[in-house]
Amino acid sequence: MDLSTPKSAAKVRKMGKMGRPPVHAKPINVRLRPDEIAALDRWIEAQGGLPLSRPSAIRLLVRVGAGMERGKKR
């Protein structure tokens, strides 16, 4: 019994690009202490119930802090 990938499946994999599309951004890893995460979660909650993920909130805070955006609620 041949357990290798069938030729048709290999062709599909090569023809169609899989994975996340490019976003022209560089990933960074940030470690936060529990008190910093709690503060971030409180800030997210204070944004009027907007569906912000932690990464989105951090991106928004960086933009506001760097003067790229006003501190408006979206």
PDB file of N, CA, C and O in Angstrom:
ATOM      1  N   MET A   1       0.851  -1.179   0.000  1.00  0.00           N
ATOM      2  CA  MET A   1       0.000   0.000   0.000  1.00  0.00           C
ATOM      3  C   MET A   1       0.895   1.240   0.000  1.00  0.00           C
ATOM      4  O   MET A   1       1.770   1.382   0.854  1.00  0.00           O
ATOM      5  N   ASP A   2       0.670   2.126  -0.957  1.00  0.00           N
ATOM      6  CA  ASP A   2       1.471   3.350  -1.075  1.00  0.00           C
ATOM      7  C   ASP A   2       0.823   4.457  -0.251  1.00  0.00           C
ATOM      8  O   ASP A   2      -0.303   4.862  -0.540  1.00  0.00           O
ATOM      9  N   LEU A   3       1.527   4.956   0.781  1.00  0.00           N
ATOM     10  CA  LEU A   3       0.976   5.994   1.653  1.00  0.00           C
ATOM     11  C   LEU A   3       1.428   7.391   1.254  1.00  0.00           C
ATOM     12  O   LEU A   3       1.128   8.359   1.953  1.00  0.00           O
ATOM     13  N   SER A   4       2.139   7.510   0.151  1.00  0.00           N
ATOM     14  CA  SER A   4       2.595   8.835  -0.281  1.00  0.00           C
ATOM     15  C   SER A   4       1.414   9.638  -0.811  1.00  0.00           C
ATOM     16  O   SER A   4       0.337   9.094  -1.056  1.00  0.00           O
ATOM     17  N   THR A   5       1.629  10.919  -0.982  1.00  0.00           N
ATOM     18  CA  THR A   5       0.579  11.812  -1.461  1.00  0.00           C
ATOM     19  C   THR A   5       0.228  11.472  -2.903  1.00  0.00           C
ATOM     20  O   THR A   5       1.122  11.336  -3.738  1.00  0.00           O
ATOM     21  N   PRO A   6      -1.052  11.333  -3.206  1.00  0.00           N
ATOM     22  CA  PRO A   6      -1.436  11.069  -4.590  1.00  0.00           C
ATOM     23  C   PRO A   6      -1.004  12.222  -5.492  1.00  0.00           C
ATOM     24  O   PRO A   6      -0.932  13.371  -5.057  1.00  0.00           O
ATOM     25  N   LYS A   7      -0.715  11.898  -6.762  1.00  0.00           N
ATOM     26  CA  LYS A   7      -0.249  12.931  -7.686  1.00  0.00           C
ATOM     27  C   LYS A   7      -1.254  14.057  -7.841  1.00  0.00           C
ATOM     28  O   LYS A   7      -0.855  15.215  -7.958  1.00  0.00           O
ATOM     29  N   SER A   8      -2.543  13.755  -7.846  1.00  0.00           N
ATOM     30  CA  SER A   8      -3.553  14.798  -8.025  1.00  0.00           C
ATOM     31  C   SER A   8      -3.556  15.765  -6.843  1.00  0.00           C
ATOM     32  O   SER A   8      -3.736  16.968  -7.034  1.00  0.00           O
ATOM     33  N   ALA A   9      -3.363  15.265  -5.641  1.00  0.00           N
ATOM     34  CA  ALA A   9      -3.321  16.135  -4.466  1.00  0.00           C
ATOM     35  C   ALA A   9      -2.077  17.000  -4.491  1.00  0.00           C
ATOM     36  O   ALA A   9      -2.120  18.160  -4.084  1.00  0.00           O
ATOM     37  N   ALA A  10      -0.969  16.450  -4.965  1.00  0.00           N
ATOM     38  CA  ALA A  10       0.267  17.226  -5.046  1.00  0.00           C
ATOM     39  C   ALA A  10       0.112  18.370  -6.036  1.00  0.00           C
ATOM     40  O   ALA A  10       0.620  19.467  -5.804  1.00  0.00           O
ATOM     41  N   LYS A  11      -0.590  18.120  -7.141  1.00  0.00           N
ATOM     42  CA  LYS A  11      -0.810  19.175  -8.135  1.00  0.00           C
ATOM     43  C   LYS A  11      -1.667  20.292  -7.557  1.00  0.00           C
ATOM     44  O   LYS A  11      -1.378  21.470  -7.773  1.00  0.00           O
ATOM     45  N   VAL A  12      -2.707  19.938  -6.833  1.00  0.00           N
ATOM     46  CA  VAL A  12      -3.586  20.946  -6.242  1.00  0.00           C
ATOM     47  C   VAL A  12      -2.788  21.824  -5.291  1.00  0.00           C
ATOM     48  O   VAL A  12      -2.950  23.044  -5.285  1.00  0.00           O
ATOM     49  N   ARG A  13      -1.933  21.213  -4.494  1.00  0.00           N
ATOM     50  CA  ARG A  13      -1.140  21.956  -3.533  1.00  0.00           C
ATOM     51  C   ARG A  13      -0.190  22.931  -4.237  1.00  0.00           C
ATOM     52  O   ARG A  13       0.005  24.052  -3.766  1.00  0.00           O
ATOM     53  N   LYS A  14       0.397  22.514  -5.353  1.00  0.00           N
ATOM     54  CA  LYS A  14       1.331  23.366  -6.075  1.00  0.00           C
ATOM     55  C   LYS A  14       0.624  24.477  -6.838  1.00  0.00           C
ATOM     56  O   LYS A  14       1.150  25.585  -6.942  1.00  0.00           O
ATOM     57  N   MET A  15      -0.557  24.198  -7.370  1.00  0.00           N
ATOM     58  CA  MET A  15      -1.260  25.165  -8.198  1.00  0.00           C
ATOM     59  C   MET A  15      -1.858  26.298  -7.368  1.00  0.00           C
ATOM     60  O   MET A  15      -1.704  27.466  -7.724  1.00  0.00           O
ATOM     61  N   GLY A  16      -2.521  25.979  -6.293  1.00  0.00           N
ATOM     62  CA  GLY A  16      -3.177  26.988  -5.478  1.00  0.00           C
ATOM     63  C   GLY A  16      -2.288  27.419  -4.327  1.00  0.00           C
ATOM     64  O   GLY A  16      -1.748  26.579  -3.607  1.00  0.00           O
ATOM     65  N   LYS A  17      -2.134  28.715  -4.152  1.00  0.00           N
ATOM     66  CA  LYS A  17      -1.325  29.186  -3.025  1.00  0.00           C
ATOM     67  C   LYS A  17      -2.146  29.059  -1.755  1.00  0.00           C
ATOM     68  O   LYS A  17      -3.290  29.508  -1.677  1.00  0.00           O
ATOM     69  N   MET A  18      -1.533  28.441  -0.775  1.00  0.00           N
ATOM     70  CA  MET A  18      -2.227  28.260   0.483  1.00  0.00           C
ATOM     71  C   MET A  18      -1.564  29.142   1.531  1.00  0.00           C
ATOM     72  O   MET A  18      -0.424  29.576   1.360  1.00  0.00           O
ATOM     73  N   GLY A  19      -2.259  29.395   2.579  1.00  0.00           N
ATOM     74  CA  GLY A  19      -1.694  30.183   3.658  1.00  0.00           C
ATOM     75  C   GLY A  19      -2.230  31.599   3.650  1.00  0.00           C
ATOM     76  O   GLY A  19      -3.099  31.972   2.861  1.00  0.00           O
ATOM     77  N   ARG A  20      -1.685  32.346   4.541  1.00  0.00           N
ATOM     78  CA  ARG A  20      -2.126  33.713   4.753  1.00  0.00           C
ATOM     79  C   ARG A  20      -1.601  34.631   3.651  1.00  0.00           C
ATOM     80  O   ARG A  20      -0.440  34.513   3.259  1.00  0.00           O
ATOM     81  N   PRO A  21      -2.431  35.543   3.145  1.00  0.00           N
ATOM     82  CA  PRO A  21      -1.946  36.463   2.121  1.00  0.00           C
ATOM     83  C   PRO A  21      -0.952  37.455   2.718  1.00  0.00           C
ATOM     84  O   PRO A  21      -0.995  37.724   3.919  1.00  0.00           O
ATOM     85  N   PRO A  22      -0.063  37.997   1.901  1.00  0.00           N
ATOM     86  CA  PRO A  22       0.915  38.944   2.436  1.00  0.00           C
ATOM     87  C   PRO A  22       0.237  40.210   2.964  1.00  0.00           C
ATOM     88  O   PRO A  22      -0.729  40.694   2.373  1.00  0.00           O
ATOM     89  N   VAL A  23       0.740  40.735   4.063  1.00  0.00           N
ATOM     90  CA  VAL A  23       0.174  41.947   4.651  1.00  0.00           C
ATOM     91  C   VAL A  23       1.202  43.068   4.749  1.00  0.00           C
ATOM     92  O   VAL A  23       0.909  44.139   5.281  1.00  0.00           O
ATOM     93  N   HIS A  24       2.393  42.824   4.242  1.00  0.00           N
ATOM     94  CA  HIS A  24       3.462  43.821   4.257  1.00  0.00           C
ATOM     95  C   HIS A  24       3.699  44.361   5.668  1.00  0.00           C
ATOM     96  O   HIS A  24       3.783  45.570   5.884  1.00  0.00           O
ATOM     97  N   ALA A  25       3.801  43.456   6.597  1.00  0.00           N
ATOM     98  CA  ALA A  25       4.061  43.797   7.992  1.00  0.00           C
ATOM     99  C   ALA A  25       4.998  42.749   8.570  1.00  0.00           C
ATOM    100  O   ALA A  25       5.070  41.623   8.076  1.00  0.00           O
ATOM    101  N   LYS A  26       5.704  43.125   9.609  1.00  0.00           N
ATOM    102  CA  LYS A  26       6.616  42.192  10.275  1.00  0.00           C
ATOM    103  C   LYS A  26       6.026  41.788  11.615  1.00  0.00           C
ATOM    104  O   LYS A  26       5.582  42.641  12.383  1.00  0.00           O
ATOM    105  N   PRO A  27       6.021  40.497  11.898  1.00  0.00           N
ATOM    106  CA  PRO A  27       5.515  40.047  13.194  1.00  0.00           C
ATOM    107  C   PRO A  27       6.523  40.362  14.298  1.00  0.00           C
ATOM    108  O   PRO A  27       7.733  40.288  14.089  1.00  0.00           O
ATOM    109  N   ILE A  28       6.013  40.710  15.455  1.00  0.00           N
ATOM    110  CA  ILE A  28       6.857  40.888  16.632  1.00  0.00           C
ATOM    111  C   ILE A  28       6.219  40.126  17.780  1.00  0.00           C
ATOM    112  O   ILE A  28       4.998  39.981  17.843  1.00  0.00           O
ATOM    113  N   ASN A  29       7.034  39.655  18.662  1.00  0.00           N
ATOM    114  CA  ASN A  29       6.538  38.975  19.863  1.00  0.00           C
ATOM    115  C   ASN A  29       6.763  39.890  21.050  1.00  0.00           C
ATOM    116  O   ASN A  29       7.851  40.436  21.234  1.00  0.00           O
ATOM    117  N   VAL A  30       5.741  40.049  21.836  1.00  0.00           N
ATOM    118  CA  VAL A  30       5.825  40.912  23.013  1.00  0.00           C
ATOM    119  C   VAL A  30       5.349  40.113  24.216  1.00  0.00           C
ATOM    120  O   VAL A  30       4.278  39.507  24.186  1.00  0.00           O
ATOM    121  N   ARG A  31       6.137  40.117  25.253  1.00  0.00           N
ATOM    122  CA  ARG A  31       5.732  39.463  26.496  1.00  0.00           C
ATOM    123  C   ARG A  31       5.173  40.536  27.426  1.00  0.00           C
ATOM    124  O   ARG A  31       5.802  41.571  27.648  1.00  0.00           O
ATOM    125  N   LEU A  32       3.996  40.276  27.961  1.00  0.00           N
ATOM    126  CA  LEU A  32       3.364  41.195  28.901  1.00  0.00           C
ATOM    127  C   LEU A  32       3.158  40.479  30.227  1.00  0.00           C
ATOM    128  O   LEU A  32       2.815  39.298  30.274  1.00  0.00           O
ATOM    129  N   ARG A  33       3.375  41.229  31.301  1.00  0.00           N
ATOM    130  CA  ARG A  33       3.116  40.693  32.637  1.00  0.00           C
ATOM    131  C   ARG A  33       1.598  40.616  32.846  1.00  0.00           C
ATOM    132  O   ARG A  33       0.847  41.300  32.150  1.00  0.00           O
ATOM    133  N   PRO A  34       1.148  39.808  33.779  1.00  0.00           N
ATOM    134  CA  PRO A  34      -0.291  39.689  34.027  1.00  0.00           C
ATOM    135  C   PRO A  34      -0.970  41.028  34.312  1.00  0.00           C
ATOM    136  O   PRO A  34      -2.101  41.245  33.878  1.00  0.00           O
ATOM    137  N   ASP A  35      -0.297  41.935  35.039  1.00  0.00           N
ATOM    138  CA  ASP A  35      -0.918  43.235  35.317  1.00  0.00           C
ATOM    139  C   ASP A  35      -1.034  44.077  34.044  1.00  0.00           C
ATOM    140  O   ASP A  35      -1.969  44.865  33.910  1.00  0.00           O
ATOM    141  N   GLU A  36      -0.098  43.916  33.117  1.00  0.00           N
ATOM    142  CA  GLU A  36      -0.173  44.644  31.852  1.00  0.00           C
ATOM    143  C   GLU A  36      -1.298  44.095  30.970  1.00  0.00           C
ATOM    144  O   GLU A  36      -1.994  44.851  30.292  1.00  0.00           O
ATOM    145  N   ILE A  37      -1.463  42.782  30.988  1.00  0.00           N
ATOM    146  CA  ILE A  37      -2.563  42.177  30.233  1.00  0.00           C
ATOM    147  C   ILE A  37      -3.903  42.615  30.804  1.00  0.00           C
ATOM    148  O   ILE A  37      -4.838  42.900  30.056  1.00  0.00           O
ATOM    149  N   ALA A  38      -3.996  42.670  32.130  1.00  0.00           N
ATOM    150  CA  ALA A  38      -5.235  43.120  32.771  1.00  0.00           C
ATOM    151  C   ALA A  38      -5.533  44.567  32.395  1.00  0.00           C
ATOM    152  O   ALA A  38      -6.686  44.916  32.139  1.00  0.00           O
ATOM    153  N   ALA A  39      -4.504  45.412  32.361  1.00  0.00           N
ATOM    154  CA  ALA A  39      -4.699  46.808  31.971  1.00  0.00           C
ATOM    155  C   ALA A  39      -5.131  46.901  30.511  1.00  0.00           C
ATOM    156  O   ALA A  39      -6.000  47.704  30.174  1.00  0.00           O
ATOM    157  N   LEU A  40      -4.539  46.093  29.652  1.00  0.00           N
ATOM    158  CA  LEU A  40      -4.926  46.074  28.239  1.00  0.00           C
ATOM    159  C   LEU A  40      -6.377  45.633  28.094  1.00  0.00           C
ATOM    160  O   LEU A  40      -7.136  46.240  27.339  1.00  0.00           O
ATOM    161  N   ASP A  41      -6.765  44.591  28.805  1.00  0.00           N
ATOM    162  CA  ASP A  41      -8.148  44.113  28.751  1.00  0.00           C
ATOM    163  C   ASP A  41      -9.126  45.169  29.253  1.00  0.00           C
ATOM    164  O   ASP A  41     -10.211  45.326  28.692  1.00  0.00           O
ATOM    165  N   ARG A  42      -8.746  45.902  30.317  1.00  0.00           N
ATOM    166  CA  ARG A  42      -9.614  46.996  30.808  1.00  0.00           C
ATOM    167  C   ARG A  42      -9.741  48.087  29.763  1.00  0.00           C
ATOM    168  O   ARG A  42     -10.830  48.628  29.567  1.00  0.00           O
ATOM    169  N   TRP A  43      -8.653  48.420  29.088  1.00  0.00           N
ATOM    170  CA  TRP A  43      -8.678  49.454  28.049  1.00  0.00           C
ATOM    171  C   TRP A  43      -9.577  49.021  26.896  1.00  0.00           C
ATOM    172  O   TRP A  43     -10.350  49.820  26.369  1.00  0.00           O
ATOM    173  N   ILE A  44      -9.469  47.741  26.504  1.00  0.00           N
ATOM    174  CA  ILE A  44     -10.330  47.223  25.427  1.00  0.00           C
ATOM    175  C   ILE A  44     -11.789  47.340  25.826  1.00  0.00           C
ATOM    176  O   ILE A  44     -12.623  47.777  25.032  1.00  0.00           O
ATOM    177  N   GLU A  45     -12.099  46.950  27.058  1.00  0.00           N
ATOM    178  CA  GLU A  45     -13.477  47.015  27.554  1.00  0.00           C
ATOM    179  C   GLU A  45     -13.992  48.456  27.570  1.00  0.00           C
ATOM    180  O   GLU A  45     -15.173  48.690  27.317  1.00  0.00           O
ATOM    181  N   ALA A  46     -13.128  49.409  27.860  1.00  0.00           N
ATOM    182  CA  ALA A  46     -13.519  50.823  27.940  1.00  0.00           C
ATOM    183  C   ALA A  46     -13.768  51.442  26.560  1.00  0.00           C
ATOM    184  O   ALA A  46     -14.210  52.587  26.471  1.00  0.00           O
ATOM    185  N   GLN A  47     -13.493  50.709  25.504  1.00  0.00           N
ATOM    186  CA  GLN A  47     -13.662  51.250  24.168  1.00  0.00           C
ATOM    187  C   GLN A  47     -15.088  51.119  23.658  1.00  0.00           C
ATOM    188  O   GLN A  47     -15.315  51.164  22.448  1.00  0.00           O
ATOM    189  N   GLY A  48     -16.027  50.963  24.531  1.00  0.00           N
ATOM    190  CA  GLY A  48     -17.433  50.953  24.149  1.00  0.00           C
ATOM    191  C   GLY A  48     -17.909  49.658  23.516  1.00  0.00           C
ATOM    192  O   GLY A  48     -18.841  49.657  22.712  1.00  0.00           O
ATOM    193  N   GLY A  49     -17.277  48.572  23.874  1.00  0.00           N
ATOM    194  CA  GLY A  49     -17.743  47.290  23.372  1.00  0.00           C
ATOM    195  C   GLY A  49     -17.320  46.985  21.941  1.00  0.00           C
ATOM    196  O   GLY A  49     -17.855  46.063  21.325  1.00  0.00           O
ATOM    197  N   LEU A  50     -16.365  47.746  21.402  1.00  0.00           N
ATOM    198  CA  LEU A  50     -15.876  47.429  20.065  1.00  0.00           C
ATOM    199  C   LEU A  50     -15.225  46.053  20.089  1.00  0.00           C
ATOM    200  O   LEU A  50     -14.562  45.697  21.063  1.00  0.00           O
ATOM    201  N   PRO A  51     -15.408  45.291  19.040  1.00  0.00           N
ATOM    202  CA  PRO A  51     -14.806  43.951  19.025  1.00  0.00           C
ATOM    203  C   PRO A  51     -13.302  44.012  18.719  1.00  0.00           C
ATOM    204  O   PRO A  51     -12.868  43.681  17.616  1.00  0.00           O
ATOM    205  N   LEU A  52     -12.530  44.434  19.703  1.00  0.00           N
ATOM    206  CA  LEU A  52     -11.077  44.538  19.535  1.00  0.00           C
ATOM    207  C   LEU A  52     -10.398  43.307  20.131  1.00  0.00           C
ATOM    208  O   LEU A  52     -10.657  42.928  21.273  1.00  0.00           O
ATOM    209  N   SER A  53      -9.541  42.704  19.350  1.00  0.00           N
ATOM    210  CA  SER A  53      -8.703  41.640  19.890  1.00  0.00           C
ATOM    211  C   SER A  53      -7.516  42.302  20.586  1.00  0.00           C
ATOM    212  O   SER A  53      -7.278  43.497  20.411  1.00  0.00           O
ATOM    213  N   ARG A  54      -6.791  41.545  21.355  1.00  0.00           N
ATOM    214  CA  ARG A  54      -5.593  42.105  22.001  1.00  0.00           C
ATOM    215  C   ARG A  54      -4.598  42.615  20.963  1.00  0.00           C
ATOM    216  O   ARG A  54      -4.087  43.724  21.122  1.00  0.00           O
ATOM    217  N   PRO A  55      -4.296  41.848  19.896  1.00  0.00           N
ATOM    218  CA  PRO A  55      -3.360  42.377  18.898  1.00  0.00           C
ATOM    219  C   PRO A  55      -3.864  43.664  18.231  1.00  0.00           C
ATOM    220  O   PRO A  55      -3.083  44.587  17.995  1.00  0.00           O
ATOM    221  N   SER A  56      -5.164  43.725  17.930  1.00  0.00           N
ATOM    222  CA  SER A  56      -5.720  44.945  17.328  1.00  0.00           C
ATOM    223  C   SER A  56      -5.622  46.123  18.286  1.00  0.00           C
ATOM    224  O   SER A  56      -5.307  47.240  17.875  1.00  0.00           O
ATOM    225  N   ALA A  57      -5.890  45.874  19.558  1.00  0.00           N
ATOM    226  CA  ALA A  57      -5.797  46.937  20.558  1.00  0.00           C
ATOM    227  C   ALA A  57      -4.364  47.435  20.685  1.00  0.00           C
ATOM    228  O   ALA A  57      -4.137  48.641  20.784  1.00  0.00           O
ATOM    229  N   ILE A  58      -3.399  46.529  20.683  1.00  0.00           N
ATOM    230  CA  ILE A  58      -1.993  46.933  20.773  1.00  0.00           C
ATOM    231  C   ILE A  58      -1.606  47.759  19.558  1.00  0.00           C
ATOM    232  O   ILE A  58      -0.926  48.776  19.690  1.00  0.00           O
ATOM    233  N   ARG A  59      -2.043  47.320  18.346  1.00  0.00           N
ATOM    234  CA  ARG A  59      -1.746  48.106  17.137  1.00  0.00           C
ATOM    235  C   ARG A  59      -2.342  49.504  17.235  1.00  0.00           C
ATOM    236  O   ARG A  59      -1.687  50.481  16.873  1.00  0.00           O
ATOM    237  N   LEU A  60      -3.578  49.611  17.722  1.00  0.00           N
ATOM    238  CA  LEU A  60      -4.221  50.910  17.863  1.00  0.00           C
ATOM    239  C   LEU A  60      -3.493  51.775  18.885  1.00  0.00           C
ATOM    240  O   LEU A  60      -3.272  52.963  18.647  1.00  0.00           O
ATOM    241  N   LEU A  61      -3.125  51.199  20.003  1.00  0.00           N
ATOM    242  CA  LEU A  61      -2.397  51.954  21.024  1.00  0.00           C
ATOM    243  C   LEU A  61      -1.042  52.442  20.503  1.00  0.00           C
ATOM    244  O   LEU A  61      -0.620  53.551  20.831  1.00  0.00           O
ATOM    245  N   VAL A  62      -0.367  51.637  19.706  1.00  0.00           N
ATOM    246  CA  VAL A  62       0.911  52.057  19.124  1.00  0.00           C
ATOM    247  C   VAL A  62       0.686  53.227  18.176  1.00  0.00           C
ATOM    248  O   VAL A  62       1.438  54.201  18.199  1.00  0.00           O
ATOM    249  N   ARG A  63      -0.352  53.133  17.338  1.00  0.00           N
ATOM    250  CA  ARG A  63      -0.637  54.229  16.400  1.00  0.00           C
ATOM    251  C   ARG A  63      -0.963  55.520  17.147  1.00  0.00           C
ATOM    252  O   ARG A  63      -0.481  56.590  16.777  1.00  0.00           O
ATOM    253  N   VAL A  64      -1.775  55.423  18.193  1.00  0.00           N
ATOM    254  CA  VAL A  64      -2.132  56.606  18.980  1.00  0.00           C
ATOM    255  C   VAL A  64      -0.893  57.155  19.686  1.00  0.00           C
ATOM    256  O   VAL A  64      -0.642  58.360  19.655  1.00  0.00           O
ATOM    257  N   GLY A  65      -0.129  56.285  20.314  1.00  0.00           N
ATOM    258  CA  GLY A  65       1.064  56.703  21.042  1.00  0.00           C
ATOM    259  C   GLY A  65       2.122  57.313  20.142  1.00  0.00           C
ATOM    260  O   GLY A  65       2.867  58.195  20.568  1.00  0.00           O
ATOM    261  N   ALA A  66       2.192  56.854  18.910  1.00  0.00           N
ATOM    262  CA  ALA A  66       3.187  57.372  17.966  1.00  0.00           C
ATOM    263  C   ALA A  66       2.681  58.599  17.222  1.00  0.00           C
ATOM    264  O   ALA A  66       3.376  59.137  16.360  1.00  0.00           O
ATOM    265  N   GLY A  67       1.468  59.043  17.555  1.00  0.00           N
ATOM    266  CA  GLY A  67       0.917  60.228  16.915  1.00  0.00           C
ATOM    267  C   GLY A  67       0.424  59.982  15.500  1.00  0.00           C
ATOM    268  O   GLY A  67       0.236  60.930  14.736  1.00  0.00           O
ATOM    269  N   MET A  68       0.214  58.735  15.144  1.00  0.00           N
ATOM    270  CA  MET A  68      -0.262  58.413  13.807  1.00  0.00           C
ATOM    271  C   MET A  68      -1.774  58.530  13.704  1.00  0.00           C
ATOM    272  O   MET A  68      -2.324  58.604  12.605  1.00  0.00           O
ATOM    273  N   GLU A  69      -2.437  58.546  14.836  1.00  0.00           N
ATOM    274  CA  GLU A  69      -3.891  58.579  14.868  1.00  0.00           C
ATOM    275  C   GLU A  69      -4.331  59.291  16.127  1.00  0.00           C
ATOM    276  O   GLU A  69      -3.668  59.218  17.161  1.00  0.00           O
ATOM    277  N   ARG A  70      -5.429  59.965  16.036  1.00  0.00           N
ATOM    278  CA  ARG A  70      -5.967  60.592  17.240  1.00  0.00           C
ATOM    279  C   ARG A  70      -6.515  59.523  18.173  1.00  0.00           C
ATOM    280  O   ARG A  70      -6.817  58.412  17.738  1.00  0.00           O
ATOM    281  N   GLY A  71      -6.644  59.846  19.434  1.00  0.00           N
ATOM    282  CA  GLY A  71      -7.120  58.889  20.415  1.00  0.00           C
ATOM    283  C   GLY A  71      -8.623  58.712  20.397  1.00  0.00           C
ATOM    284  O   GLY A  71      -9.245  58.575  21.451  1.00  0.00           O
ATOM    285  N   LYS A  72      -9.212  58.712  19.220  1.00  0.00           N
ATOM    286  CA  LYS A  72     -10.666  58.540  19.099  1.00  0.00           C
ATOM    287  C   LYS A  72     -11.039  57.081  19.276  1.00  0.00           C
ATOM    288  O   LYS A  72     -10.256  56.171  19.003  1.00  0.00           O
ATOM    289  N   LYS A  73     -12.253  56.893  19.739  1.00  0.00           N
ATOM    290  CA  LYS A  73     -12.808  55.548  19.752  1.00  0.00           C
ATOM    291  C   LYS A  73     -13.302  55.280  18.347  1.00  0.00           C
ATOM    292  O   LYS A  73     -13.914  56.146  17.721  1.00  0.00           O
ATOM    293  N   ARG A  74     -13.040  54.086  17.851  1.00  0.00           N
ATOM    294  CA  ARG A  74     -13.503  53.749  16.493  1.00  0.00           C
ATOM    295  C   ARG A  74     -14.867  53.159  16.542  1.00  0.00           C
ATOM    296  O   ARG A  74     -15.427  52.811  15.503  1.00  0.00           O
TER     297      ARG A  74
END
